[in-house]
Amino acid sequence: MTYLDRETSTESGQPVELYVFTIGAEVFYYTSAEDTVTWAAQQYVSRQITRTDPAQADGDRKQELTVTLQSEDPVCARFIGVVPGQSMFLDILRFHRADTQAENVWSGKIIGVSFKLRGAVCEMSGMTSEAALNRTIPRFKYQGLCNHVLYDLNCKMLKASYQHTSTISAVDGRTVTINGINTAEGDQWPVGGYIDFGSSDYRLITAQTGDVLSLILPFSVDVVGQSVDVYAGCDHTLATCAAKFSNNLNYGGYAFVPTLNPFNASIV
């Protein structure tokens, strides 16, 4: 029997749903079945997990849904205390026992996490890529600062050329110490850049005092003694783009926009 035959059958269907959570290099394989399930040579661990039907609005298909797990689950634990630096994605598959064919039920990005019933359960809200792309947002803003994301295709800078690899020697809350970075790269070199920890998590660097770097959020795991990659930052001004990166030809802002708005202030 085909998947469709089993799905529409009144007696032959034995549906099982599979949940694949991906965040960076970490992948969690779950199933809502009562026991561990193996599909395509991959084991899916049984979890107490439920979901809503994908909500449809304004003619868009399979937009948003909510997945509920127990709050002590490792997936939920990633959002306790410190929000991870990378986005989490979810794929939901459905197949029938004694069948090898699976269908994709839903795929998208986790856009919100909340803990309810005094923290006993965790609710994750997801949105499909199609729904995200349906939002109207400006591609560029008419502003003095550069619109490009540092190291993206429009910026055209190679981040490997502005990489400093070293070891974290100390951690104190949101600050980390990387011995020698100030001497090797100079003062304020990493501000506006980020620390990449094993390609699984990263943090924006907001300030620098010598070898001590301030992060927007602390890492969720102990990183003392760990090797990290630090990438140079940019304040998105034309002066920094030219002096630090020699990239002013690719500057994505309108550096000479008048600071005085004639529509709400006198030009005299």
ZIZIFEN-V631071 format. One record per residue. RES is the residue in one letter. PHI is phi in degrees with one decimal (999 if undefined). Layout:
BEGIN
res=RES phi=PHI
res=RES phi=PHI
END
This chain:
BEGIN
res=M phi=999
res=T phi=-82.3
res=Y phi=-58.3
res=L phi=-64.5
res=D phi=-62.0
res=R phi=-67.7
res=E phi=-65.3
res=T phi=-96.5
res=S phi=-73.0
res=T phi=-86.2
res=E phi=-132.5
res=S phi=-88.3
res=G phi=-77.2
res=Q phi=-133.4
res=P phi=-69.9
res=V phi=-135.2
res=E phi=-106.0
res=L phi=-116.9
res=Y phi=-120.6
res=V phi=-118.5
res=F phi=-97.8
res=T phi=-126.9
res=I phi=-139.1
res=G phi=62.8
res=A phi=-89.5
res=E phi=-88.7
res=V phi=-133.0
res=F phi=-114.4
res=Y phi=-108.7
res=Y phi=-123.2
res=T phi=-141.1
res=S phi=-88.4
res=A phi=-68.2
res=E phi=-77.4
res=D phi=-141.3
res=T phi=-63.9
res=V phi=-119.4
res=T phi=-111.3
res=W phi=-141.1
res=A phi=54.3
res=A phi=66.9
res=Q phi=-116.4
res=Q phi=-84.6
res=Y phi=-115.0
res=V phi=-79.0
res=S phi=-68.7
res=R phi=-137.3
res=Q phi=-78.8
res=I phi=-137.8
res=T phi=-133.8
res=R phi=-147.0
res=T phi=-90.5
res=D phi=-71.3
res=P phi=-57.8
res=A phi=-77.1
res=Q phi=-119.0
res=A phi=-148.2
res=D phi=53.9
res=G phi=82.4
res=D phi=-82.8
res=R phi=-97.6
res=K phi=50.0
res=Q phi=-82.3
res=E phi=-113.3
res=L phi=-149.3
res=T phi=-125.1
res=V phi=-110.5
res=T phi=-116.8
res=L phi=-131.9
res=Q phi=-73.8
res=S phi=-65.4
res=E phi=-80.7
res=D phi=-64.0
res=P phi=-56.1
res=V phi=-64.0
res=C phi=-68.6
res=A phi=-60.1
res=R phi=-65.1
res=F phi=-109.9
res=I phi=-93.8
res=G phi=85.2
res=V phi=-130.1
res=V phi=-74.3
res=P phi=-63.3
res=G phi=-74.0
res=Q phi=-107.2
res=S phi=-75.9
res=M phi=-105.7
res=F phi=-118.5
res=L phi=-133.0
res=D phi=-121.3
res=I phi=-114.9
res=L phi=-114.2
res=R phi=-137.0
res=F phi=-144.0
res=H phi=-116.7
res=R phi=-56.9
res=A phi=70.3
res=D phi=-129.8
res=T phi=-104.8
res=Q phi=-93.0
res=A phi=-125.7
res=E phi=-116.5
res=N phi=-76.2
res=V phi=-87.5
res=W phi=-164.3
res=S phi=-141.5
res=G phi=-178.8
res=K phi=-115.5
res=I phi=-75.3
res=I phi=-110.7
res=G phi=-164.6
res=V phi=-133.5
res=S phi=-136.5
res=F phi=-112.1
res=K phi=-127.1
res=L phi=53.4
res=R phi=58.0
res=G phi=85.1
res=A phi=-76.7
res=V phi=-123.5
res=C phi=-121.2
res=E phi=-110.4
res=M phi=-112.5
res=S phi=-97.9
res=G phi=-124.7
res=M phi=-134.0
res=T phi=-73.2
res=S phi=-63.9
res=E phi=-61.5
res=A phi=-67.3
res=A phi=-63.8
res=L phi=-73.3
res=N phi=-77.9
res=R phi=-73.9
res=T phi=-92.2
res=I phi=-135.0
res=P phi=-70.8
res=R phi=-71.4
res=F phi=-133.3
res=K phi=-105.8
res=Y phi=-80.7
res=Q phi=-145.2
res=G phi=-71.0
res=L phi=-76.4
res=C phi=-64.9
res=N phi=-83.5
res=H phi=-74.3
res=V phi=-84.6
res=L phi=-54.5
res=Y phi=76.2
res=D phi=-84.5
res=L phi=-65.8
res=N phi=-80.5
res=C phi=-66.3
res=K phi=72.3
res=M phi=-80.6
res=L phi=-88.5
res=K phi=-66.7
res=A phi=-63.0
res=S phi=-79.5
res=Y phi=-127.0
res=Q phi=-110.5
res=H phi=-123.9
res=T phi=-101.3
res=S phi=-157.5
res=T phi=-116.6
res=I phi=-76.5
res=S phi=-97.1
res=A phi=-157.2
res=V phi=-134.9
res=D phi=-141.4
res=G phi=65.2
res=R phi=-91.6
res=T phi=-111.3
res=V phi=-129.5
res=T phi=-110.2
res=I phi=-124.1
res=N phi=-60.1
res=G phi=91.6
res=I phi=-69.4
res=N phi=-67.3
res=T phi=-70.0
res=A phi=-74.4
res=E phi=-114.4
res=G phi=102.2
res=D phi=-68.3
res=Q phi=69.0
res=W phi=-57.9
res=P phi=-89.2
res=V phi=-65.7
res=G phi=91.6
res=G phi=-96.3
res=Y phi=-153.0
res=I phi=-103.2
res=D phi=-107.8
res=F phi=-106.2
res=G phi=61.4
res=S phi=58.8
res=S phi=-112.6
res=D phi=-160.4
res=Y phi=-150.2
res=R phi=-139.2
res=L phi=-70.7
res=I phi=-96.1
res=T phi=-103.3
res=A phi=-159.9
res=Q phi=-141.9
res=T phi=-131.1
res=G phi=64.5
res=D phi=-92.8
res=V phi=-99.0
res=L phi=-110.9
res=S phi=-95.8
res=L phi=-108.8
res=I phi=-66.7
res=L phi=-147.9
res=P phi=-71.9
res=F phi=-72.4
res=S phi=-81.7
res=V phi=-124.9
res=D phi=-73.1
res=V phi=-111.9
res=V phi=-64.0
res=G phi=84.4
res=Q phi=-90.2
res=S phi=-81.0
res=V phi=-134.5
res=D phi=-108.4
res=V phi=-109.7
res=Y phi=-114.6
res=A phi=-59.0
res=G phi=-104.8
res=C phi=-142.2
res=D phi=-94.8
res=H phi=67.0
res=T phi=-98.2
res=L phi=-64.1
res=A phi=-62.3
res=T phi=-68.8
res=C phi=-58.7
res=A phi=-78.4
res=A phi=-76.8
res=K phi=-90.1
res=F phi=-116.9
res=S phi=50.7
res=N phi=-124.7
res=N phi=-64.7
res=L phi=-66.6
res=N phi=-103.2
res=Y phi=-59.7
res=G phi=-102.9
res=G phi=-116.3
res=Y phi=-113.2
res=A phi=-63.8
res=F phi=-110.7
res=V phi=-64.6
res=P phi=-60.7
res=T phi=-80.3
res=L phi=-98.9
res=N phi=-89.4
res=P phi=-70.2
res=F phi=-83.0
res=N phi=-129.5
res=A phi=-152.3
res=S phi=-73.6
res=I phi=-88.1
res=V phi=-89.1
END
